[in-house]
Amino acid sequence: PGPLYPQLVAESIIVTSSAVVRRTAALEAGGFREDFSCKAGVEDWEFFLRLCRRGEYVHLPSLLIDYRVHPGSAIQTERSGLRRDALRVLDLQEGVPAWTDALRALGRARVHFDSGVRHLAAGDRAQARRDFGASLSHPRFRARSLALGALTFFPASATSALRRLRRGWCRAASIEG
């Protein structure tokens, strides 16, 4: 696999609508799997993991699109199914030469962190707390998981007030900077 493989395990850096893929490469890689239970977001991640293992790609580290997620989108409404399928994507990496215990731990922490963020945004604080707890195991997600996990113990009104306060701090910092 090329150098993009570990980065793609760690974070979603490819959005399907911004990718240009040769038809022959997509067919040779097997195309998109259709056997995931949740139809919201993992089939493209799994496809790009398979595609980048071929090692023939160019990655532009530029923001090319603006991706909007609204409350009624499948990525928000099918949160538990999405986490289950994302963990399955990681299981499908077994046998890949570049797949290591460290990469597996990073991928699992990333899946749980992302799931925690989605559950927190939806108001499911108990599941968010469990997901943030599961992502604490990896140093890359530890500080953010602790901070967001702490928010799950506050009432929703306090969380909203903290967000407004943070926005005010960010605005003040940009004016002062």
C-alpha positions as CSV (number, residue, x, y, z in Angstrom):
1,P,0.0,0.0,0.0
2,G,1.0,3.6,-0.6
3,P,1.7,6.2,2.0
4,L,-1.9,7.4,2.0
5,Y,-3.2,4.1,3.5
6,P,-2.4,4.8,7.2
7,Q,-3.6,8.4,6.8
8,L,-6.9,7.1,5.3
9,V,-7.3,4.7,8.2
10,A,-6.9,7.6,10.6
11,E,-9.1,10.2,9.0
12,S,-11.6,10.7,6.2
13,I,-9.5,12.7,3.7
14,I,-11.3,11.6,0.6
15,V,-14.9,12.7,-0.2
16,T,-16.3,10.7,-3.0
17,S,-17.7,13.7,-4.8
18,S,-14.2,15.2,-5.0
19,A,-12.4,12.1,-6.2
20,V,-11.5,11.4,-9.8
21,V,-10.9,7.7,-10.3
22,R,-10.1,5.9,-13.6
23,R,-12.9,3.5,-14.4
24,T,-10.5,0.6,-15.0
25,A,-8.8,1.2,-11.6
26,A,-12.3,1.2,-9.9
27,L,-13.3,-2.0,-11.6
28,E,-10.0,-3.7,-10.9
29,A,-10.3,-2.7,-7.2
30,G,-13.8,-4.3,-7.2
31,G,-15.9,-1.2,-7.0
32,F,-18.1,-0.3,-4.0
33,R,-19.2,-3.1,-1.7
34,E,-23.0,-3.4,-1.3
35,D,-23.1,-5.6,1.7
36,F,-23.0,-3.0,4.5
37,S,-26.1,-2.7,6.7
38,C,-25.9,1.1,6.8
39,K,-26.0,2.9,3.5
40,A,-24.4,6.0,4.9
41,G,-20.7,6.5,4.5
42,V,-18.5,3.4,4.9
43,E,-18.7,1.9,1.5
44,D,-16.7,4.8,0.0
45,W,-14.1,4.6,2.8
46,E,-13.7,0.9,2.3
47,F,-13.4,1.3,-1.5
48,F,-10.7,4.0,-1.1
49,L,-8.7,1.9,1.3
50,R,-8.8,-0.9,-1.3
51,L,-7.9,1.5,-4.1
52,C,-5.0,3.1,-2.3
53,R,-3.5,-0.3,-1.5
54,R,-2.8,-0.5,-5.2
55,G,-0.4,2.4,-4.8
56,E,-1.4,4.2,-8.0
57,Y,-2.9,7.6,-7.0
58,V,-2.2,11.3,-6.6
59,H,-3.6,13.0,-3.5
60,L,-4.1,16.7,-3.6
61,P,-4.1,17.9,0.1
62,S,-6.4,20.8,-0.7
63,L,-10.0,21.6,0.2
64,L,-11.9,21.0,-3.0
65,I,-15.5,20.8,-1.8
66,D,-17.6,21.9,1.1
67,Y,-19.4,18.8,2.6
68,R,-22.6,19.6,4.6
69,V,-24.3,17.1,6.9
70,H,-27.8,18.0,7.9
71,P,-29.7,16.5,10.9
72,G,-31.9,14.3,8.7
73,S,-29.0,12.8,6.7
74,A,-28.3,9.0,7.0
75,I,-24.9,9.7,8.5
76,Q,-26.8,11.3,11.4
77,T,-29.8,9.1,11.7
78,E,-28.1,5.7,11.3
79,R,-25.3,6.4,13.9
80,S,-25.1,2.9,15.5
81,G,-25.2,1.1,12.2
82,L,-22.5,3.4,10.8
83,R,-20.2,2.6,13.7
84,R,-20.8,-1.1,13.3
85,D,-20.1,-1.0,9.6
86,A,-17.0,1.2,10.1
87,L,-15.6,-1.4,12.6
88,R,-16.3,-4.0,10.0
89,V,-14.3,-2.0,7.4
90,L,-11.3,-2.3,9.8
91,D,-11.9,-6.0,10.2
92,L,-11.7,-6.3,6.4
93,Q,-8.2,-5.0,6.5
94,E,-6.9,-8.2,8.2
95,G,-4.3,-9.7,5.9
96,V,-3.2,-6.4,4.3
97,P,0.6,-6.3,4.6
98,A,0.5,-2.7,6.0
99,W,-2.1,-3.6,8.6
100,T,-0.5,-3.5,12.0
101,D,-1.7,-3.6,15.6
102,A,-0.9,0.1,15.9
103,L,-2.9,0.9,12.7
104,R,-5.8,-1.2,14.0
105,A,-5.8,0.6,17.3
106,L,-5.7,4.0,15.5
107,G,-8.6,3.0,13.2
108,R,-10.8,1.7,16.1
109,A,-10.2,4.9,18.1
110,R,-11.0,7.0,15.1
111,V,-14.3,5.1,14.5
112,H,-15.4,5.5,18.1
113,F,-14.4,9.1,18.3
114,D,-16.3,10.0,15.1
115,S,-19.3,8.0,16.4
116,G,-19.1,9.9,19.7
117,V,-19.2,13.2,17.9
118,R,-22.3,12.1,15.9
119,H,-24.1,10.8,19.1
120,L,-23.2,13.9,21.1
121,A,-24.5,16.2,18.3
122,A,-27.8,14.1,18.2
123,G,-28.2,14.4,22.0
124,D,-27.4,10.8,22.8
125,R,-25.1,11.5,25.6
126,A,-24.9,8.0,27.0
127,Q,-23.7,6.5,23.7
128,A,-21.4,9.5,23.1
129,R,-19.8,8.8,26.5
130,R,-19.2,5.2,25.7
131,D,-17.7,6.0,22.3
132,F,-15.4,8.7,23.7
133,G,-14.4,6.3,26.4
134,A,-13.5,3.7,23.7
135,S,-11.4,6.3,21.8
136,L,-9.3,7.3,24.9
137,S,-7.0,4.3,24.2
138,H,-5.2,6.1,21.4
139,P,-3.0,9.2,22.1
140,R,-4.2,10.9,18.9
141,F,-7.8,11.1,20.2
142,R,-7.2,11.2,24.0
143,A,-7.4,15.0,24.7
144,R,-10.4,15.6,22.4
145,S,-12.1,12.5,23.8
146,L,-11.6,13.7,27.3
147,A,-12.9,17.2,26.5
148,L,-15.9,16.0,24.5
149,G,-16.6,13.1,26.9
150,A,-16.7,15.7,29.8
151,L,-19.5,17.5,27.9
152,T,-21.7,14.4,28.1
153,F,-22.0,15.0,31.8
154,F,-23.4,18.5,31.4
155,P,-27.0,19.3,30.5
156,A,-27.6,20.2,26.9
157,S,-28.2,23.9,27.8
158,A,-24.7,24.1,29.4
159,T,-23.1,22.5,26.3
160,S,-24.8,25.1,24.1
161,A,-23.6,27.9,26.4
162,L,-20.0,26.6,26.2
163,R,-20.2,26.5,22.4
164,R,-21.4,30.2,22.4
165,L,-18.6,31.1,24.8
166,R,-16.0,29.3,22.6
167,R,-17.3,31.1,19.5
168,G,-16.9,34.4,21.3
169,W,-13.3,33.5,22.3
170,C,-12.4,32.5,18.8
171,R,-13.9,35.8,17.4
172,A,-11.9,37.8,20.0
173,A,-8.7,35.9,19.2
174,S,-9.1,36.6,15.5
175,I,-9.7,40.3,16.2
176,E,-6.7,40.5,18.5
177,G,-4.4,38.4,16.2
